[in-house]
C-alpha cells in the first residue's frame, strides 16, 4: 500500500481522503438506517392500542418521540390533538412537518457520499493528467528518461484505478441508501395516515 502511494504521487492524497469519508459515511448509514431503529416492529400497533380510549400521558409521548423516527411522527400526532382548538387540518400539517423532518434526518450525509462518487473519478483523471505531464516532460533531445517515464505511467494508472475503486462502491451505496430512505418515507407516510384516521375521534366536533 505504501509503495502504491509513493508511486502514485501527490494526486493520490485527495483520493485517500475521499475513501476515508466514503467509508465513514457508509458504516454510519449502515448502522443508522437499520429498520429496527427507524420503524420498530409493532410500535404503531402499540401506540394505537394505548390511545384507543384516551390519549397517552405527556411523559409517554416524550418517550415515544425519543424511541425512533416513527415514534417522533406518532408523538407529533398525539401532541397535535391534545392542543386546544385542535383540527384535522392542524393534525395533518403537524404529521407532515414531523415526517419531513425525519426524512431529512434519514438523508443525513448522503449528499457527501454522492459528492465522493462524483468527485473521485475526476480526481483520478487529475492524477492521470499529472502522470501524462510527467511522461511528456521526460522527452528531451537527449532521449527519454526511463525513470521519469515509468514514474509518470505509475502516477497515471494508480490514480485512475483508485479513482474508480473509490467512486464505484460510493455510488452503489448511495443508490442503496437512497432506495432505503425512499422505502422508509413511504412507510412513515402510511403510518401517519393510520394515526390521523385513528385520532379523528379526539378532534372536537364542529
C-alpha positions as CSV (number, residue, x, y, z in Angstrom):
1,X,0.0,0.0,0.0
2,X,2.8,2.4,0.9
3,X,4.5,1.6,-2.3
4,X,1.4,2.4,-4.3
5,X,1.0,5.7,-2.5
6,X,4.7,6.6,-3.2
7,X,4.3,5.5,-6.9
8,X,1.1,7.4,-7.4
9,X,2.5,10.7,-6.2
10,X,0.7,13.6,-4.5
11,X,-2.6,13.4,-6.6
12,X,-3.5,10.2,-4.7
13,X,-3.9,12.0,-1.3
14,X,-7.2,13.7,-2.2
15,X,-8.5,10.2,-3.3
16,X,-7.4,8.7,0.0
17,X,-9.3,11.4,1.9
18,X,-12.3,10.7,-0.3
19,X,-12.1,7.0,0.5
20,X,-11.9,7.7,4.3
21,X,-15.0,10.0,4.0
22,X,-16.9,7.4,2.0
23,X,-16.1,4.5,4.4
24,X,-17.1,6.6,7.4
25,X,-20.5,7.6,5.8
26,X,-21.2,4.0,4.6
27,X,-20.6,2.5,8.1
28,X,-22.5,5.3,9.8
29,X,-25.5,4.9,7.5
30,X,-25.5,1.1,7.6
31,X,-25.9,1.4,11.4
32,X,-28.3,4.3,11.4
33,X,-30.7,3.1,8.7
34,X,-31.4,-0.3,10.2
35,X,-35.2,-1.0,10.1
36,X,-35.3,-1.7,13.8
37,X,-34.0,1.9,14.5
38,X,-36.3,3.6,12.0
39,X,-39.6,1.5,12.1
40,X,-39.6,-0.6,15.2
41,X,-41.9,-3.6,14.8
42,X,-45.3,-3.3,16.4
43,X,-44.7,0.3,17.6
44,X,-47.6,1.7,15.6
45,X,-50.0,-1.0,16.7
46,X,-48.9,-0.5,20.3
47,X,-49.4,3.3,20.0
48,X,-52.9,2.8,18.5
49,X,-53.9,0.3,21.3
50,X,-52.6,2.6,24.1
51,X,-54.6,5.5,22.7
52,X,-57.8,3.5,22.0
53,X,-59.7,5.1,24.9
54,X,-57.6,8.1,25.9
55,X,-54.5,10.0,24.8
56,X,-51.2,8.9,26.3
57,X,-49.7,11.0,29.1
58,X,-47.1,13.7,28.2
59,X,-44.2,11.6,29.6
60,X,-45.3,8.6,27.5
61,X,-45.4,10.9,24.4
62,X,-42.0,12.2,25.2
63,X,-40.6,8.7,25.5
64,X,-42.3,7.7,22.2
65,X,-40.7,10.7,20.5
66,X,-37.2,9.6,21.6
67,X,-37.9,6.0,20.5
68,X,-37.3,6.3,16.7
69,X,-38.2,8.4,13.7
70,X,-41.6,6.6,13.6
71,X,-42.1,7.3,17.2
72,X,-41.4,11.0,16.6
73,X,-44.0,11.2,13.9
74,X,-46.6,9.4,16.1
75,X,-45.7,11.7,19.0
76,X,-46.4,14.8,16.8
77,X,-49.9,13.5,16.1
78,X,-50.7,12.9,19.8
79,X,-49.4,16.4,20.7
80,X,-51.4,17.9,17.9
81,X,-54.8,16.6,19.0
82,X,-54.0,17.4,22.6
83,X,-53.8,21.1,21.9
84,X,-56.7,23.5,22.4
85,X,-58.7,24.1,19.3
86,X,-57.2,21.0,17.5
87,X,-58.3,20.4,14.0
88,X,-58.0,17.9,11.2
89,X,-56.0,20.3,9.1
90,X,-53.6,21.1,12.0
91,X,-53.2,17.4,12.7
92,X,-52.3,16.7,9.1
93,X,-49.9,19.7,9.0
94,X,-48.1,18.5,12.2
95,X,-47.8,15.0,10.9
96,X,-46.4,16.2,7.5
97,X,-43.9,18.5,9.2
98,X,-42.7,15.8,11.5
99,X,-42.4,13.4,8.6
100,X,-40.4,15.8,6.5
101,X,-38.0,16.5,9.4
102,X,-37.5,12.8,10.0
103,X,-36.9,12.1,6.3
104,X,-34.4,15.0,6.3
105,X,-32.5,13.2,9.1
106,X,-32.6,9.9,7.3
107,X,-30.9,11.6,4.3
108,X,-28.1,12.8,6.5
109,X,-24.6,12.5,4.9
110,X,-26.0,11.0,1.7
111,X,-25.0,14.2,-0.3
112,X,-21.5,13.8,1.0
113,X,-21.4,10.2,-0.4
114,X,-22.8,11.3,-3.7
115,X,-20.2,14.1,-3.9
116,X,-17.4,11.5,-3.3
117,X,-18.9,9.2,-6.0
118,X,-18.9,12.2,-8.5
119,X,-15.5,13.7,-7.5
120,X,-13.4,10.5,-7.2
121,X,-13.3,9.8,-11.0
122,X,-12.4,13.5,-11.6
123,X,-9.6,13.3,-9.1
124,X,-8.4,10.1,-10.7
125,X,-8.4,11.9,-14.0
126,X,-6.4,14.7,-12.5
127,X,-3.8,12.2,-11.4
128,X,-3.8,10.8,-14.9
129,X,-3.2,14.2,-16.4
130,X,-0.4,14.8,-13.9
131,X,1.2,11.5,-14.9
132,X,0.9,12.3,-18.6
133,X,2.6,15.7,-18.0
134,X,5.5,13.8,-16.3
135,X,5.6,11.4,-19.3
136,X,5.9,14.3,-21.8
137,X,8.3,16.0,-19.5
138,X,10.6,13.0,-19.8
139,X,11.1,13.6,-23.5
140,X,14.1,15.6,-24.5
141,X,16.6,16.0,-27.3
142,X,18.9,13.6,-25.5
143,X,16.2,10.9,-25.4
144,X,13.7,9.6,-22.9
145,X,14.5,9.3,-19.2
146,X,13.2,5.8,-18.3
147,X,12.9,6.6,-14.6
148,X,10.7,9.7,-15.2
149,X,8.7,7.8,-17.9
150,X,8.0,4.9,-15.5
151,X,7.0,7.2,-12.7
152,X,4.6,9.2,-15.0
153,X,2.9,6.0,-16.1
154,X,2.6,4.9,-12.4
155,X,1.0,8.2,-11.4
156,X,-1.5,8.0,-14.3
157,X,-2.5,4.4,-13.8
158,X,-2.6,4.3,-10.0
159,X,-4.7,7.4,-9.8
160,X,-7.1,6.3,-12.5
161,X,-7.6,2.9,-10.7
162,X,-8.0,4.4,-7.3
163,X,-10.5,6.9,-8.5
164,X,-12.7,4.2,-9.9
165,X,-12.2,2.0,-6.8
166,X,-13.5,4.8,-4.6
167,X,-16.2,6.0,-6.9
168,X,-18.0,2.7,-7.8
169,X,-18.7,1.5,-4.2
170,X,-19.7,5.0,-3.2
171,X,-22.2,5.2,-6.0
172,X,-23.6,1.8,-5.3
173,X,-24.1,2.5,-1.6
174,X,-25.5,5.9,-2.3
175,X,-28.2,4.3,-4.5
176,X,-28.8,1.7,-1.9
177,X,-29.3,4.2,0.9
178,X,-31.5,6.4,-1.3
179,X,-33.7,3.4,-2.0
180,X,-33.9,2.5,1.6
181,X,-34.8,6.1,2.6
182,X,-37.5,6.2,-0.1
183,X,-39.0,2.9,1.3
184,X,-38.9,4.3,4.8
185,X,-40.6,7.5,3.7
186,X,-43.5,5.6,2.2
187,X,-43.9,3.6,5.3
188,X,-43.8,6.7,7.6
189,X,-46.5,8.3,5.4
190,X,-48.7,5.2,5.7
191,X,-48.2,5.1,9.5
192,X,-49.1,8.8,9.7
193,X,-52.3,8.2,7.7
194,X,-53.3,5.4,10.0
195,X,-52.7,7.5,13.1
196,X,-54.6,10.5,11.6
197,X,-57.6,8.3,11.0
198,X,-57.4,6.8,14.5
199,X,-57.2,10.3,16.1
200,X,-60.2,11.7,14.4
201,X,-62.3,10.8,17.4
202,X,-60.3,13.1,19.6
203,X,-60.9,16.1,17.5
204,X,-63.7,18.5,18.5
205,X,-66.9,18.1,16.7
206,X,-67.9,21.1,14.5
